[in-house]
């Protein structure tokens, strides 16, 4: 068996069950492991610590499979996937929901594996060398779940590039999913494009937030970076007087319009604006257009830690503009899905934006990712989605 020897004093994260071993922590490599091979992790005294997948092209050199000496085989993946499904049993039994995350990578002890359910179809992402090495075994396990008609792969993210992997997309098993798939989310319904849509087709991690914010939405609403209009639909269902849904993607806005129709909201005061959202916010500022509620749910601004400063400027810009567009007493519902931007930093950015906008604002609710996107206590990096509901003093 191949082994990784850690430098003296660099074994503490592994002992604390953090799933990543960075290249700078490694003293030497015994044997000649190939990409994705299973390696033993030893401390500087050659004591066995864990077992993981080797990725020589990534700064995360090893992603840990297990802290027990178990074989990484089909039985291993069956056990881990079964455990992940068991944790989501309440969602599986909820007849008002048929789309949710079933496997959340490191947080379900399967580093780099994402598995989302959309009715009878699954969408999978292989985002690390380890799961890529075992892809056929994993697909075989998923195909045997009993309620799967097809598995579609969406391994077309930047995370693959960081691992030295090429993007992959297409049917992985079973029958092709429809071009647009209808899903249920409590009293709402949405069309999802699993082939070309963001992430695996839909922002499943915002499911609980879409329900919660309905108590805070009122008046004229701006849904910026709306994607397929899920928050727009929730806003109109909660009694919003009007909605402006803004996005730079024409296909996303077409899907927004279809989702409004699907939910019986086609006759609402709803406007779709195709534009660079940063520029559109400035246009609204210059024309003195105002809103009672603004939702900011932008795409990821920082994929890695090196991009945090640039991301912080982007978040500051849009939140500053949003505060300026709110009427007195208005509500800002703002999010960041950049893992490198911590909750503390995001809160500071929003606070600085309010200060520069010259408004008094307070945080009323702190938001995060849905429960099917859990965060392991030993892996805080899994807590990527953060949100705030802020009220401007009237």
N, C-alpha and C positions, 0 to 999 in steps of 0.2 A: 504493500500500500504506500502511496506517495504521502509525504508529510511536509508541513510548514512549521518551521521553528521560529517562534516569536523572540523579539529582542527582550533583554532583561527589563522587567517592570512594565511591559506592554500587554500583559495578560489580563489585567483587571476588567476591561470591557467584556471580554469573552466570559470570564467567570461571573459577571453580572448579567449574562445572557443577552448581551447585545449581539445582533446577528451579522454584523459586518466586521471584517478584518481589513484594515487599510494597508496599502503597500508599504507605508513608512513604518509599520509595526513589525514587519517581517525581517528576520535576520538571515534566514537561508531556506532553500527549498531542497528537499531530499527526493531524489528520483527525477524523472522528467515528465511531469504530468502534462497532459494535453488539455486544451480548452474544454472546460466543463467537467473534467474529471473530478471524482471525489477524493478529497485529501484529508489527512488527519492533521489536527491543529495541536501543536505541543508548545509548552512554555519553554523558557530558556534552560530549565532543568530536565527537559525531555519528558515532562509529565503530560499525559493525555488530557485534553480539555474538551474537544468537540470535533465534529466532522462536517465538512462543507464542500461547496463547489468552487473550483478554481477558475479564475478569470484573469489571465495575464495582461489583457489589454485595458483593464479598468483600474481606477484608483481603489475601488473596493475589490481587493484582490481575491477575497474569499467571502462567500455568503453561506452562513452556517445552516446546515440542514437539521442537525440534532446535537444535543449535549449528552446523548446516550449512544452507546456503541451498537446502533441498529443499522441494518443493511439498507441502502438506498435503492429500493427495487419497487416493483408494482405494488406489493403489499404495503410498503411505506406510503406511497401516494394514495392508495385506497383508504388507508387509515387517516391520513391528514385531511383529505377531501371530505371524508365522512364526518370527521370532527367539526370541520367548518360548516357543513350543512346542518349538523345538529345544533350549533349555536344560533342558526337562523330558522329554527323550526317554527317559531311563532309567525314569521313572515310567510313561510311555506303554507301555513294553515289559514292565513288571512285571505279570504276570498275577494277582498277589495283591492288587493295588490297582486300584480303578476310580473313585476320587474324589480329586481334588486341584485345586490352583489352577493355572490356565494363564496368566493375566495378572495381575500384581500392581502395577497402577497405575504410580506414578512409578518404582518399582524396575525396571520393564520399559519405561521411557521412553514410557509411555502414561498421562499424568497423569489420575487420576480414573476409570480403567477397571479394573473387576474382572471376571474371567471364571473361573468355577469349573466343573469337569467332574464330573458325577454319572452315570457310565455313558454311555448314549447321549444324555443331555441336558446342556445348558449352562445355567448361571444367570449372568446378567450384571447388573452395577451400573454406571450412569452417574452419577458423583458430582461432576462438575465441568461448568462451562459449555462447555468445549471439546469434551469427548466427547459432551455432550448435543447440541451443534450438528451433530456428525457421526454421530449415532446410526444413521441408516438405512444409511449407508455401512459402518459397523462391523458392524451386524447382517448385512448382505449378505456381508461377508468371513467372519464366523463361520459363517453358514449353508452356506458352500462348503467347509468343512473336510472334508466327506466322511463323517464318522461322527456327524453330529448329526441327531437326530430332532426335537428341539424346543429352543427357547431361551426361557427364562422370565426375566422381569425382576424384580429385587428392589431397585429404586432407592427404597427407603422408609426411608432412614436420616437421622439428623440432619445428616450432611455435606451433603446436598442443600439443607437449609434455610440453612446457612451460605453457600451459593453463590447463594441467592435462587431456588432451584428447588423446585417442588412434589414431594412424594413420588409415585412411580409404581410400580405393581406389576401384573403380569399377563403373559399369553402374548405374546411378542414375535415369534415365528416358529415355524412347524412345528406339531407336535401337542402337546397338553397333557401335562405330566408326570403320573404317577399321584399320588394323594393321599399315599401313603407309598411311597418308593422305597428298595429295598434296595441297599446298597453293601457292598463288600468292603474290609477293612483288615487285611491279613496273615491271621492265623488268626481274626480277629473279623469280625462282620457287624453292620450297623446299619440300622435304619429311619430315613429322613430325610424331613422335611416341608419341601420347598423353598418352598411357598407361604406358610406361617405361621411357620416355624422361625426361630431366631436367625440373624443374619447372612444367609448364602445358604441356610441350612438345617442346617448342621453346622459344628462347630469343626474345620475341616480343618487349621488351623495347629497343632493339638495332636497331630497324628498321630504324629510321632516321639516326643513326650513320653509318649504313652500306652504306647508300647513300652518306653521307657527306665525309667519309674517302676515297672514290674512287678518289677524287681529290688529295690525298696525297700519294697514293700508287704507287710505281715504283720499277723496278729491281727485285732482288731476295728477296722473302718475306717469313718470318716465322710467321705462325699463331699458337701461343702457346695457349694451353687450347682450342682447336678449336671446341670441341663438335661436332656438325653435319656439320661443315664446311661452315657456312653462310658467315663469313668474307673471307674465302678462295675463295668461288665462287665470291664474290664481288671484291676481289683483282684481280683475273684472268680476270674478265670482264672489269676491269679498265686498263688492259694492263700490268700487272705484267709479268716479264720474266719467273719466276718460283715460285712455292709455296711449302713450307714444312708445312704440317698440323700435329701438334703434340697433342696427348691426351693420357691419361692412359686407356681409355675405347675402347676396340675393337669394340663393337656395335656402338659407336659414330663414329669411323673411317670408319666403313662400310657404315654408313649413309652419311658421308662426300663423299665417293667415289660415292655413288648413286646420291648425289646432284650435283656433278661435271658432271656426265653423263646426268642428267636431264637437265642441262643448256648447253649441247653441248660442254663441256670442257674436255671430257674424254681423248682427245689426247694432252692435255696441259702438260707442264713439271711440274707434280704434284707428290709429295711424301707424303705418310702418315706414320707417325712414332708413334708406340704404345710404350709409355714410361712414366715414372714419369717425368713431365715437368721440375721440378727443376734439376733433374739429367741430363736430356737431354741438358739443357742450359749449364751446367758445361762441359758436353762432347764436345759441340760445342766450348766453350771457350778453352778447353785444346787442341783441334785439330785445333784451329785458324780458324774455319769456320766463315764467316761473311755474313751479309745480308744488303740490302739497306733499308728494311722496316720490322719492327717487331711489331706484334699485340699481346698484352697481355690482355686476357679477362678471368681471373681465376674465379673459383667459390667463393662463399662467404667465407672469412677467419674468420669473426667475426659475430656470430649470436647474441651475447649480448655484452653489454658494458664491461663485465669482461674479454672478449677475445681480446680487442683492442690492447694491448701491443704485444701479440703473433702475431696477424694479421699484425701489423706494421712491425714486423721483416720479415714476409713472403713477404710482398709487397716490402720491401727494398731489399731483396735478389734477387727476380726475375727482378726488375728494374735495379739493379746494373749489373747483368749478361747481361741483354738486351743491356744496354749502351755499354758494352764491346764488344758485338757482332756486333754492327752497324759500317758500313763503314763511313768514314768522309762524312758529308752531309746527313747522313741517317735520317730516321724518326722512332720515337717510338710512337705507338698509344697504350696507356695504360689505363686500367680501374680498378675500384674497385666497387663491388656491396655490400660491407659490410656497413650496415646502421650505425654501431657504429664508422666508420672511416669517419670523416668529410671531406669536400672538402679542408679545410685549412690543415688538417693533411696529407691528401693524397698528396697534392702539396708539402708539406715539405718533405715527404718520398721520392718522386721522385727527388726533388732537392738534397737531401742528397745522393741519389744513384748516380746521375750524378757527384757530387763532389768526391765521393769515387772512381768512375770509371775514374776520371781524364779527363772528357770531358766538353766542353762548350756546353750547350744546352739552348734552349729557348722554351717557350710555345707559340704555334701559334693559337691553338683552344682549348676552354674548352667545354667538351661534357657532356651531361646528358641523362636522360631517355626520351623516346619518349613522344609526347604530350598526348597520350592516357593513360599515367601513370602520371597524374597531381600531383602537390604538393599544398595542401591547405596552404594559407599564415599563418594560425594559427597552422599548423602541419608540421614544418620543418623536422621532422623525416621521412616524406614521400619521401624526396629527398635522395634516397639511392644510385643511380647509378651516379658515377662521372668518367670522363675520360679526358685525356689530349692528344693532338697531339704535340709532341716535336720534334724539329729538332736539330741535332747535327751539330755544326759548322764545315765546311769543311776545 
